[in-house]
Amino acid sequence: QVQLVESGGGLVQAGGFLRLSCAASGSVFAINTMGWYRQAPGKQRELVAAITSDETTTYADSVKGRSTISRDSAKNAVYLQMNSLKPEDTAVYYCNAEVAAAWGRKRDYWGQGTQVTVSS
């Protein structure tokens, strides 16, 4: 019963930047970890970056140093700033939230995705 909506994708030239946004709504009680994944055609979905409730961050090696993930827990939102974009960054980017559920369970929710296209 949690909905995630992404925004901020688009077409940019190599070397440019984008800021992706994601907001969770619905039956949100506690979000443990929020993150961004991406999937290019013919490839597996991969983790781009994640941030925990205590703001510990992780990044894929391919984006580390040029990307920053942040969150606003009060708004149940997560953001991804990507700089120095490369054509290989082209993919559909999905927001993910790990939400605490009943009986100590955790559930993952996914947004519908936002397209990022980096032209060379």
Stockholm file with secondary structure:
# STOCKHOLM 1.0

chainA/1-120         QVQLVESGGGLVQAGGFLRLSCAASGSVFAINTMGWYRQAPGKQRELVAAITSDETTTYADSVKGRSTISRDSAKNAVYLQMNSLKPEDTAVYYCNAEVAAAWGRKRDYWGQGTQVTVSS
#=GR chainA/1-120 SS CEEEEEECCEEEETTCCEEEEEEEEESCSCEEEEEEEEECTTSCCEEEEEEETTCCEEECTTTTTTEEEEEEGGGTEEEEEECSCCGGGCEEEEEEEEEECGGGCEEEEECCCEEEEEEC
#=GC SS_cons         CEEEEEECCEEEETTCCEEEEEEEEESCSCEEEEEEEEECTTSCCEEEEEEETTCCEEECTTTTTTEEEEEEGGGTEEEEEECSCCGGGCEEEEEEEEEECGGGCEEEEECCCEEEEEEC
//
